[in-house]
Amino acid sequence: MSVKNEEELAQAIKNGDDSIEVEGDLAEKTFKIKATGKVAWAIAIGVIGVATVAILKLPAKTGGAGLLAKGFIATGAGATAVGVLGIPTVITAISIAVAAGDVGVLNKLRNYKLEKISDTHIKLLKK
């Protein structure tokens, strides 16, 4: 399956697709999520999880996950995740988690094997 946005990636991971090709700007951000070390990831995922839960509890017409993620990043807790992953990647991670309805999708993503084809094209293979 080929994906180009956070919603498609979240759905492919939730479906347990064996092979997912990620294209465009999302490929670089997905690469960063996968490349983050275990200790740094443990810190970032906690903060991303809090943001995801907060966003999922808000009414649907509040501006979308990306806008809400940007607001969360402005907080002190959000700065921790930004320090680990960077702003664009944190927004992407939160958007993937919100699209899936659960932050656990990000841990499933990290369980995929990554093949980098180019800066704008990666392949995720289920282990």
Sine and cosine of phi, psi and omega as CSV:
sin_phi,cos_phi,sin_psi,cos_psi,sin_omega,cos_omega
0.00,0.00,0.64,-0.77,0.04,-1.00
-0.95,-0.30,0.75,-0.66,-0.02,-1.00
-0.81,-0.59,0.49,-0.87,-0.01,-1.00
-0.77,-0.64,-0.11,0.99,0.01,-1.00
-0.61,-0.79,0.17,-0.99,-0.09,-1.00
-0.88,0.48,-0.62,0.78,-0.02,-1.00
-0.91,0.42,-0.70,0.71,0.01,-1.00
-0.91,0.42,-0.64,0.77,0.02,-1.00
-0.91,0.41,-0.71,0.70,0.02,-1.00
-0.85,0.53,-0.69,0.72,-0.02,-1.00
-0.91,0.41,-0.66,0.75,0.01,-1.00
-0.89,0.45,-0.65,0.76,0.02,-1.00
-0.93,0.37,-0.71,0.71,0.04,-1.00
-0.86,0.52,-0.61,0.79,0.01,-1.00
-0.96,0.29,-0.24,0.97,-0.02,-1.00
0.96,0.29,0.51,0.86,0.01,-1.00
-0.81,0.59,0.67,-0.75,-0.01,-1.00
-0.95,0.31,-0.53,0.85,-0.04,-1.00
-0.66,-0.75,0.80,-0.60,0.00,-1.00
-0.77,-0.64,0.84,-0.55,0.08,-1.00
-0.99,-0.16,0.81,-0.58,-0.03,-1.00
-0.94,-0.34,0.79,-0.62,-0.08,-1.00
-0.85,-0.53,0.32,-0.95,0.08,-1.00
0.97,0.25,-0.41,-0.91,-0.04,-1.00
-0.87,0.49,-0.50,0.86,0.00,-1.00
-0.89,0.45,-0.49,0.87,0.00,-1.00
-0.88,0.47,-0.72,0.70,-0.01,-1.00
-0.89,0.45,-0.68,0.73,-0.02,-1.00
-0.93,0.37,-0.63,0.78,0.04,-1.00
-0.90,0.43,-0.64,0.76,0.06,-1.00
-0.85,0.53,-0.69,0.73,0.00,-1.00
-0.91,0.42,-0.64,0.77,0.04,-1.00
-0.88,0.47,-0.70,0.71,-0.01,-1.00
-0.93,0.37,-0.56,0.83,-0.11,-0.99
-0.99,0.13,-0.18,0.98,-0.03,-1.00
-0.92,0.38,0.74,-0.68,0.01,-1.00
-0.90,0.45,0.30,-0.95,-0.09,-1.00
-0.88,0.47,-0.69,0.73,-0.02,-1.00
-0.93,0.38,-0.74,0.68,0.02,-1.00
-0.89,0.46,-0.62,0.78,0.01,-1.00
-0.90,0.43,-0.65,0.76,0.01,-1.00
-0.86,0.51,-0.63,0.77,0.04,-1.00
-0.93,0.36,-0.75,0.66,-0.06,-1.00
-0.90,0.43,-0.68,0.74,-0.07,-1.00
-0.91,0.41,-0.54,0.84,0.06,-1.00
-0.88,0.47,-0.72,0.69,0.00,-1.00
-0.93,0.37,-0.68,0.73,0.03,-1.00
-0.89,0.46,-0.61,0.79,0.04,-1.00
-0.88,0.47,-0.69,0.72,0.04,-1.00
-0.87,0.49,-0.71,0.70,0.00,-1.00
-0.89,0.45,-0.67,0.74,-0.02,-1.00
-0.88,0.48,-0.74,0.68,0.01,-1.00
-0.87,0.49,-0.69,0.72,0.00,-1.00
-0.88,0.47,-0.68,0.73,-0.01,-1.00
-0.92,0.39,-0.67,0.74,-0.02,-1.00
-0.91,0.41,-0.40,0.91,0.00,-1.00
-0.99,0.10,-0.22,0.97,-0.02,-1.00
-0.98,0.18,0.42,-0.91,0.08,-1.00
-0.85,0.52,0.49,-0.87,-0.09,-1.00
-0.87,0.50,-0.53,0.85,-0.10,-1.00
-1.00,-0.09,0.86,0.51,-0.02,-1.00
-0.90,-0.44,0.13,0.99,0.07,-1.00
0.91,-0.40,0.01,1.00,0.04,-1.00
1.00,0.00,0.38,-0.93,-0.06,-1.00
-0.88,0.47,-0.64,0.77,-0.03,-1.00
-0.88,0.48,-0.71,0.70,0.01,-1.00
-0.91,0.42,-0.68,0.73,0.01,-1.00
-0.92,0.39,-0.59,0.80,0.05,-1.00
-0.89,0.45,-0.66,0.75,0.02,-1.00
-0.88,0.48,-0.63,0.78,0.05,-1.00
-0.91,0.42,-0.65,0.76,0.01,-1.00
-0.91,0.40,-0.63,0.78,-0.02,-1.00
-0.87,0.49,-0.46,0.89,0.00,-1.00
-0.94,0.34,-0.23,0.97,0.01,-1.00
-0.99,0.14,0.22,-0.98,0.03,-1.00
-0.88,0.47,-0.66,0.75,0.01,-1.00
-0.90,0.43,-0.64,0.77,0.01,-1.00
-0.89,0.45,-0.53,0.85,0.00,-1.00
-0.90,0.45,-0.50,0.87,0.04,-1.00
-0.89,0.46,-0.75,0.66,0.01,-1.00
-0.91,0.41,-0.61,0.79,0.01,-1.00
-0.89,0.46,-0.63,0.77,0.02,-1.00
-0.88,0.47,-0.51,0.86,-0.01,-1.00
-0.99,0.11,-0.74,0.68,-0.17,-0.99
-0.94,-0.34,-0.42,0.91,-0.12,-0.99
1.00,-0.06,0.45,-0.89,-0.10,-0.99
-0.85,0.52,-0.80,0.60,-0.05,-1.00
-0.86,0.50,-0.60,0.80,-0.03,-1.00
-0.95,0.30,-0.60,0.80,0.06,-1.00
-0.90,0.44,-0.69,0.72,0.04,-1.00
-0.87,0.50,-0.68,0.73,0.03,-1.00
-0.90,0.45,-0.71,0.71,0.00,-1.00
-0.87,0.49,-0.71,0.71,0.03,-1.00
-0.90,0.43,-0.67,0.74,0.00,-1.00
-0.89,0.45,-0.64,0.77,0.05,-1.00
-0.89,0.45,-0.73,0.69,-0.01,-1.00
-0.89,0.45,-0.68,0.73,0.02,-1.00
-0.90,0.43,-0.68,0.74,0.01,-1.00
-0.88,0.47,-0.57,0.82,0.00,-1.00
-0.99,0.12,-0.33,0.94,-0.03,-1.00
1.00,0.08,0.15,0.99,-0.06,-1.00
-0.21,-0.98,0.64,-0.77,0.00,-1.00
-0.95,0.32,-0.30,0.95,0.01,-1.00
-0.85,0.53,-0.41,0.91,0.02,-1.00
-0.88,0.48,-0.50,0.86,0.01,-1.00
-0.94,0.33,-0.58,0.81,0.08,-1.00
-0.93,0.36,-0.59,0.81,0.08,-1.00
-0.90,0.44,-0.64,0.77,0.05,-1.00
-0.85,0.53,-0.69,0.73,-0.03,-1.00
-0.92,0.38,-0.27,0.96,0.04,-1.00
-1.00,0.09,-0.13,0.99,0.06,-1.00
-0.99,0.17,0.54,-0.84,0.13,-0.99
-0.99,0.13,0.65,-0.76,-0.06,-1.00
-0.94,-0.35,0.73,-0.68,0.16,-0.99
-0.89,-0.46,0.87,-0.49,0.01,-1.00
-1.00,0.04,0.89,-0.46,0.02,-1.00
-1.00,-0.01,-0.68,0.73,0.09,-1.00
-0.35,-0.93,-0.04,-1.00,0.02,-1.00
-0.91,0.42,-0.38,0.93,-0.04,-1.00
-0.88,-0.47,0.32,0.95,-0.02,-1.00
-0.41,-0.91,0.89,-0.45,0.08,-1.00
-0.77,-0.63,0.34,-0.94,0.06,-1.00
-0.84,-0.54,0.76,-0.65,0.08,-1.00
-0.96,-0.27,0.77,-0.64,0.00,-1.00
-0.86,-0.51,0.77,-0.64,-0.01,-1.00
-0.90,0.43,0.73,-0.68,-0.01,-1.00
-0.97,0.25,0.00,0.00,0.00,0.00
